[in-house]
Amino acid sequence: MSYTEFSNQPEYSGHFWNAMRGHNEHYDKLHGGYDNYTSTYNFPDTSNSKLEALIKAESIFRNIATVFKAYRSNYRIFAKDCEDLAVFIPDGGQIPIYDGINDYFTINTVDSHKLAAFVKLDEDFASDAAFGIEDYLTKRFAGNFADAEDKAFICGTGVDEPTGILNDGSGAEVGATASALTYDDVISLYFSIKPKYRKKAVWLMNDNTAMALRKLKDKDGNYLWNSNNDTILGKQVYISEFMPDAAAGAKPVAFGDFSYYWTILRKRISVRSLTEKFALNNQIGYLAFEFLDGKLVRRDAVKVLQITQS
């Protein structure tokens, strides 16, 4: 029986959550969901669906990026993106088929980076059959994973973690430079994006930058920021604490079509309980792993405003 078939079984879910309550004898019934690489156990299907939905609700990038699953691929795969082509041709005319990959495709190496999350729970709660351990753990892990993902997708170096949009070599291109945040420089960043990318473009910045942009006015006293719907020039603003402040050398504002940031999920989330390590404190620890990568596959689809060095 494959893991997918095994994890669909109600018995697997029952044994899994009993094991999470500290009843270690139930682990013997979970061999179908065991992950040899991490010595953890995959979430049951229904719980995994809840967990992914909660991560999406907590994460910015899970909502503005493109999310793929590549569970059965090798550790390293190649993501290819190309300029789509549609042309009118006469009857009997030549159909424009791509002749070579290198001329039309951008190729990105996709790895499988390991992200770990750890939470603790009092044993009295875990062992109480009335306590909703599934809801508790999925919510805790969702919050932890969502924050770590968004931080990496913004600031990641690409070494043992995803490549963030602020990465100098593989992240978003610089669309405008300025010595400070001004009305005109935000306009310049807006128009640095090709019209086809502006259709679905959004803004990304932190709270301090948002506060500064809320105060900007044109020469007629009109605010740049539309406070009725939190948009700038008709485009939605997303706030992330992981975007930097407007300091010298920083990139405090990003704008573009983030669907060209690809988030690739490589394995199901898995977890194991740590009963002995925290027994003296009457607690149970839970260690969960997620494997994923993230790449901006088209650098000109998202651009940033960079503050010049003083």
N, C-alpha and C positions, 0 to 999 in steps of 0.2 A: 504494500500500500504506500503511495507517495505521501509526502508531507502534506500537500494540499488536501488530499482525501482524509488523512489522519486528523488534521487540525479542524476539519469540519465536524468531527464527531463530538456529540455532547459529552461523552465520557472524557475526552481529552480536556475540554474546558473545565469540567468538574475537578479532575485530578490536578490540573494546573493551578487553580486558585486555592485548592487545599494545600498544595505544596507552598504557595506564597504565604499561607497562614502559619507556616512553620511545621507542617506535618510532612516530614521528610520522606516517609514511607511511600508517599504518592509519586515521588520522582521516578520510581521504578515503572510506573505506568505511562511515562512520558517519552519513551525512547524514540518514538516517531517524530518528535519535535526537537530533538537534541541537536545543538550546534557544536560540533567537535572543536571548531576553531576558538570559540570563546567560552566553552563549557557552560553555556546558558541554554535556555529553553524558549522556543519561539512562542509568541503570543498566539492564543487561539484566534481563529478567523474573525469572530464577532468582536472580540476585544481589540484585535489589531485594527479593525475598521474604525472602532471608536477612538482609538489612540491617534490614528492618522487624521481623523476629522477634528480632533481637539488640537493637534499640532497646527493644522491649517487655520483654525480659528485664532490661534495665538500668534502665528507667524505672519510677517509682512510678505516675505518672498514666496511663501507657498501660495499667495493670492495674486501676485503680480508677475511671477516668473512662470516658466513652463516646466512642469514636473513630469518626469518619466520614471518608469520602473524598468530596471534591467537586472532582475534577480538571477537569471540563469547564465549570464555571460561570464567571461573570464574576468580576472582581477582588473585587467586593463583593456579598455575598448576604445574605439575611435568614433567621435561624434562628428558627423559631416553636415555642413549647412551650405546652401547655395542660393544664388539669385534665381528666383522662379522666372520662367519664361513662358509667355503666351503671345503668339503672333498670328495674324491672318495670313493664310497661304492660298494661292490659286489652286483650282482643280488640277490635280496631277503635279503640284509643286512639291518641292523638297520639304519634308518635315524637319524642323530644327531640333535634332537629337544631339545631346551632349556627346562630343567626341572624346574628351579627356577629362579625368577627374581634377587634375591639378589646375586647370584653367578656370573651373567653375565652382569648385568646392573649397571651403575652408575646413580644415581638419583639426579637431581638438582631441587631445588625449584625455580620456576619462579614467580616473583611478577609483579606488574603493577605500575612502578614508574612514577610520574607525572613530566614532563619537561615543563617549561614555557618559552616563548620567547615574548619579547615586542619590538615594533618599533613605531615610530611616523612619521607622514606625514603632511605637510602643507595642510590645508583645501582647499586652492586655487587649488592645484594639484588634490586632491581627488575628488573635485566636477566638475572638467573639464572633459567632456565626451571624449575629445581627448587624455587624459592622460591614459597610459596603466597601470592601477592600478593592474590588475592581475599579469602581469609580474613583476612589482615592488615588490609587497608584497611576491610573491612566492620566488623571488630571495633573499630578505632580510631574510625571515624566514628560507630558506634553509641554508644560511650561518650560521645563529645563531644556528639552531638545529644541523647541522653537527659538528660544533666546540664543542658544549656541549656534544654531543654523544661521539666523539672521546676522549675527556678528561675523561669522565666517564669510557669508555671501557678500558682506560689505567690506570687511577688512582683511580677509584671508590672504595668506601669502602664496598659496598653492603648494607649500611644502607640508606634507602630513595633514593637510586641510584643504578645503575648496579654495578657489581663486576668487577673491572679492572684486567688486566693481571698482574699488579705489586702487587696485594694484597697478603700479606704474607700467609694467610691461605687458600685461594681458587684460587689464581692466578697461574701463570706459576711457574714451579719448577726451582730451581737454577741449572744451568747446568755447570757453571764454576765460580770460584772466582779469583780475582786478585787485586793486590795493585794499579795497573794502567792499562791502555789499552795497550796491547802488541799484536804483531803478533801471538805469540803462544797461547795466551789466547783466541783470536777470533777463532783460529783453534779448540781449545778444546771445545768451545761452539758449533761449527758446528757439531762436532762428538758426542756431548752429546745427540743429537736427534737420535732416531731410524731411520734406513734407510727408512722405509715406510713413515715417516713424512717428511723426507728431500726432497722427490720427489716434493712436492708443497710448500716447505718452503720459507719464505722471511725474510728479516731483518727489524727491526724497531728501530729507534734511532732518536735523535734530531740533529739539524744542527751542534752544537759544536762537538758532538761525531763523526758525519760524517766527519768533517774537520780533526779531529785527526786520524781517520782510513784511510783517503786518503793519509796520510803521512807515513804510516807504510810500511816497506820493509822487505823482507827476507834477509838472509845473502849474497845473490847474487845480491841484489839491485832491486829485482822485487817488484813492488807495490802490496799490498794486494787488493787494490780497482782497478777494471777495469773501467777506466774513459771513455772508448768507449761506454759502455752501463749501467754505474752506477750499477754494480753488485759486490758482494763479493763472491768468490768461485762459480761463476755462478748463484748466487741467487740475485733476485731483492732487492734493498734497498728502503724502504719507510721512509720518513722524517716526524716527528711530533714534534711540539713545546711542546707537553705535556709529552714527555719522558724526564727524568732528565739528568742533566750533570753527568759526571764521578766523583762524589764526594764520600767521605767515606760513606759506607752504602747504596749507591744508586744502582739502577739496570739500567744502561744506554743503554744496548743493549738487545733486545729480538730477538729470532730466532725460527722459527718453522712453522707449518702448522696452520694458523689462521682460517681455515675453521672450526676448532673445537671450535672456539669462536662463540657462538650462540647469535645472536641479535634477540630478539622476540618483534615484534611490536604488542601492545595489543589493540589499538584503532586507528581510523582515526584521523588525525590532525584536530583540530577545532579552531575557532577564533571568537572573537567578537570585535566590534569597541567601543571605549570609546570617545564619542563626547563631553559630558559635562565637563569632568574633565580637558580637555586642551583647552576649548573654548576661554578662555581669551588670549591664545597665538596663536589663529587662527590655531590650530592643531587638528588632530585626532589621538588617540592612538589605537593600535591594540595589543590585547593579544591573543596569541595562545598557545595551549596545545598539547603535544604529550605524549603518555603513552607507556612505553617500559621497557625491562629489557635486561641484557646481562650477559652471563656466559661462562667461559672456561670449557667446559664439559669434557675435557680430559687434565689434567694438564701436562702430559708428552709430549703432542703434541707441546707445546711451552715452550722454556726454556730461562732463562735470565742469563746474566753475572753480577755478583754482585761485587762491589768494596769493599774490606775489610776495616774494621775500622782501622785507623792509631793508 
